[in-house]
Amino acid sequence: MQADQKILIGGVFTNYNGSGRTSLARLLSDGTLDTSFNPGSGPDNAVNSLALGAGGRIYVGGAFTTFNGVTRPGLVALNSGGAVDSSFNVGRGPDNAVYAVNIQSDGKILIGGFFTLVDGINRSFIARLNVDGSVDTGFTPGAGADGPVRGIATDPSGRVFIVGDFSSVDSVARNRIARLNSDGTVDKTFDPGTGADGSISAVAVNAASQPVVGGVFTNVNGIASRRLARFNVNGVVDTTFAVGTGADEFVSALVVQPDGRVVIGGGFTSVNGLARNRIARLNSDGSVDATFNIGSGANDVVSVIHLQPTDGSVLIGGSFTVLNGMTQNHVARLIGGANLGSGSFDFLSPTFVVGEFQT
């Protein structure tokens, strides 16, 4: 979400509420299409990630090779009106899809995905770019990850958490989660042991610099952790975050609220035995927050979650078409802020957004 409360959405789609928009659009705060944002023909393939930079710059990551007819493999920067920002050029770019984009406080851009080269430079699945799009050679992850990076988060010290499908980073054993120093080297003071036994799709960092993760895993370092876990700052699983039986299906998105509660989305229908269709909120101790209950929930996957900064309302996107028994095609806002309770949802316009995307 932008500072002016406009909302960027991405994925794989060809229109929004009947208006042509290819895989990227911007909405006004009421959910109607913002026609002042014109990305032209847009990307030629999926948008997987969106991030906001200084000065209103918009970063778009995905599986595309061109954007509005301009060669921009995997990553493009747009100005606030949706035009390609020519001052940001990734050259030959990543040689495969970008799945995660994260902007550091200094404006540099962290990217993760399925690539092994960025503009011809070896960068296996993780890289950092300068504000002009060039590869930041001061960020040196060595051999990099040995498998795709699906999520990136930073802590207040500038350290970088990466999650995904890898089993090592720069030849150091790190199953599906690692913390990197600000120069890209593996931070060996964060040691998750045997790590997760399945893919980690999402990561967010709380106020205590603890990473909270979601995915398809059921065990972390020998501890039963069904699709949800929190780590201490040294990499040890935080057993005070007790999710019980956890989610019964994958978790694909999560955010940490300022009060430490965690909103999760995915393909699950229950969390710790309580019915929660594809969206739920956990208390800071991992228990299901009974005050957050969207009735019958979503009828299909929730793949992205974002908090509205003004009031904490929860924005969700995914492949759902019904929310609590009402038609709501793929995008919704759950109003009520951090104390949503049973809540309600809004957006005036039905939408046509499909595929996975992140903001």
RAPEBEL-V49963 format. One record per residue. N is the residue number from 1. OMEGA is omega in whole degrees, 0 to 359 (* if undefined). Layout:
# RAPEBEL-V49963
n->N omega->OMEGA
n->N omega->OMEGA
This chain:
# RAPEBEL-V49963
n->1 omega->178
n->2 omega->180
n->3 omega->180
n->4 omega->177
n->5 omega->173
n->6 omega->191
n->7 omega->177
n->8 omega->176
n->9 omega->179
n->10 omega->180
n->11 omega->175
n->12 omega->180
n->13 omega->182
n->14 omega->176
n->15 omega->175
n->16 omega->179
n->17 omega->177
n->18 omega->178
n->19 omega->183
n->20 omega->174
n->21 omega->184
n->22 omega->169
n->23 omega->178
n->24 omega->178
n->25 omega->173
n->26 omega->182
n->27 omega->168
n->28 omega->186
n->29 omega->178
n->30 omega->177
n->31 omega->177
n->32 omega->182
n->33 omega->174
n->34 omega->184
n->35 omega->177
n->36 omega->177
n->37 omega->186
n->38 omega->179
n->39 omega->180
n->40 omega->180
n->41 omega->175
n->42 omega->181
n->43 omega->179
n->44 omega->176
n->45 omega->190
n->46 omega->167
n->47 omega->181
n->48 omega->186
n->49 omega->177
n->50 omega->177
n->51 omega->181
n->52 omega->177
n->53 omega->181
n->54 omega->176
n->55 omega->179
n->56 omega->179
n->57 omega->182
n->58 omega->177
n->59 omega->181
n->60 omega->177
n->61 omega->180
n->62 omega->184
n->63 omega->185
n->64 omega->174
n->65 omega->176
n->66 omega->175
n->67 omega->184
n->68 omega->176
n->69 omega->180
n->70 omega->180
n->71 omega->178
n->72 omega->185
n->73 omega->169
n->74 omega->184
n->75 omega->179
n->76 omega->171
n->77 omega->179
n->78 omega->171
n->79 omega->187
n->80 omega->178
n->81 omega->178
n->82 omega->179
n->83 omega->177
n->84 omega->178
n->85 omega->186
n->86 omega->180
n->87 omega->177
n->88 omega->185
n->89 omega->182
n->90 omega->180
n->91 omega->177
n->92 omega->173
n->93 omega->174
n->94 omega->182
n->95 omega->174
n->96 omega->191
n->97 omega->169
n->98 omega->181
n->99 omega->182
n->100 omega->176
n->101 omega->180
n->102 omega->183
n->103 omega->178
n->104 omega->180
n->105 omega->178
n->106 omega->177
n->107 omega->178
n->108 omega->192
n->109 omega->173
n->110 omega->177
n->111 omega->174
n->112 omega->180
n->113 omega->187
n->114 omega->186
n->115 omega->172
n->116 omega->176
n->117 omega->171
n->118 omega->185
n->119 omega->176
n->120 omega->181
n->121 omega->180
n->122 omega->176
n->123 omega->187
n->124 omega->169
n->125 omega->178
n->126 omega->179
n->127 omega->171
n->128 omega->182
n->129 omega->172
n->130 omega->185
n->131 omega->176
n->132 omega->179
n->133 omega->179
n->134 omega->178
n->135 omega->178
n->136 omega->182
n->137 omega->174
n->138 omega->176
n->139 omega->190
n->140 omega->179
n->141 omega->178
n->142 omega->179
n->143 omega->179
n->144 omega->177
n->145 omega->178
n->146 omega->176
n->147 omega->187
n->148 omega->172
n->149 omega->185
n->150 omega->181
n->151 omega->180
n->152 omega->172
n->153 omega->178
n->154 omega->176
n->155 omega->184
n->156 omega->179
n->157 omega->180
n->158 omega->175
n->159 omega->191
n->160 omega->172
n->161 omega->173
n->162 omega->178
n->163 omega->179
n->164 omega->186
n->165 omega->184
n->166 omega->175
n->167 omega->175
n->168 omega->175
n->169 omega->185
n->170 omega->177
n->171 omega->174
n->172 omega->182
n->173 omega->179
n->174 omega->184
n->175 omega->170
n->176 omega->173
n->177 omega->176
n->178 omega->171
n->179 omega->179
n->180 omega->170
n->181 omega->183
n->182 omega->177
n->183 omega->177
n->184 omega->178
n->185 omega->179
n->186 omega->176
n->187 omega->186
n->188 omega->175
n->189 omega->173
n->190 omega->185
n->191 omega->181
n->192 omega->180
n->193 omega->180
n->194 omega->175
n->195 omega->183
n->196 omega->182
n->197 omega->177
n->198 omega->185
n->199 omega->169
n->200 omega->186
n->201 omega->188
n->202 omega->177
n->203 omega->173
n->204 omega->184
n->205 omega->180
n->206 omega->185
n->207 omega->179
n->208 omega->181
n->209 omega->176
n->210 omega->175
n->211 omega->173
n->212 omega->187
n->213 omega->175
n->214 omega->180
n->215 omega->180
n->216 omega->184
n->217 omega->176
n->218 omega->184
n->219 omega->177
n->220 omega->180
n->221 omega->176
n->222 omega->180
n->223 omega->179
n->224 omega->182
n->225 omega->189
n->226 omega->170
n->227 omega->177
n->228 omega->177
n->229 omega->171
n->230 omega->181
n->231 omega->168
n->232 omega->186
n->233 omega->177
n->234 omega->178
n->235 omega->178
n->236 omega->178
n->237 omega->179
n->238 omega->183
n->239 omega->174
n->240 omega->173
n->241 omega->192
n->242 omega->183
n->243 omega->179
n->244 omega->179
n->245 omega->175
n->246 omega->180
n->247 omega->183
n->248 omega->174
n->249 omega->190
n->250 omega->172
n->251 omega->185
n->252 omega->182
n->253 omega->173
n->254 omega->173
n->255 omega->176
n->256 omega->177
n->257 omega->178
n->258 omega->180
n->259 omega->177
n->260 omega->176
n->261 omega->188
n->262 omega->175
n->263 omega->184
n->264 omega->175
n->265 omega->179
n->266 omega->181
n->267 omega->184
n->268 omega->174
n->269 omega->174
n->270 omega->176
n->271 omega->184
n->272 omega->175
n->273 omega->178
n->274 omega->180
n->275 omega->177
n->276 omega->186
n->277 omega->170
n->278 omega->174
n->279 omega->181
n->280 omega->172
n->281 omega->178
n->282 omega->170
n->283 omega->183
n->284 omega->176
n->285 omega->177
n->286 omega->178
n->287 omega->178
n->288 omega->178
n->289 omega->184
n->290 omega->181
n->291 omega->180
n->292 omega->186
n->293 omega->182
n->294 omega->175
n->295 omega->180
n->296 omega->173
n->297 omega->182
n->298 omega->182
n->299 omega->177
n->300 omega->192
n->301 omega->166
n->302 omega->188
n->303 omega->177
n->304 omega->178
n->305 omega->178
n->306 omega->177
n->307 omega->176
n->308 omega->189
n->309 omega->184
n->310 omega->185
n->311 omega->179
n->312 omega->175
n->313 omega->188
n->314 omega->175
n->315 omega->179
n->316 omega->175
n->317 omega->179
n->318 omega->183
n->319 omega->179
n->320 omega->175
n->321 omega->179
n->322 omega->177
n->323 omega->183
n->324 omega->175
n->325 omega->181
n->326 omega->179
n->327 omega->178
n->328 omega->191
n->329 omega->163
n->330 omega->178
n->331 omega->177
n->332 omega->172
n->333 omega->177
n->334 omega->188
n->335 omega->179
n->336 omega->174
n->337 omega->185
n->338 omega->178
n->339 omega->189
n->340 omega->185
n->341 omega->178
n->342 omega->168
n->343 omega->173
n->344 omega->180
n->345 omega->181
n->346 omega->185
n->347 omega->186
n->348 omega->189
n->349 omega->168
n->350 omega->185
n->351 omega->178
n->352 omega->181
n->353 omega->179
n->354 omega->181
n->355 omega->182
n->356 omega->178
n->357 omega->182
n->358 omega->173
n->359 omega->*
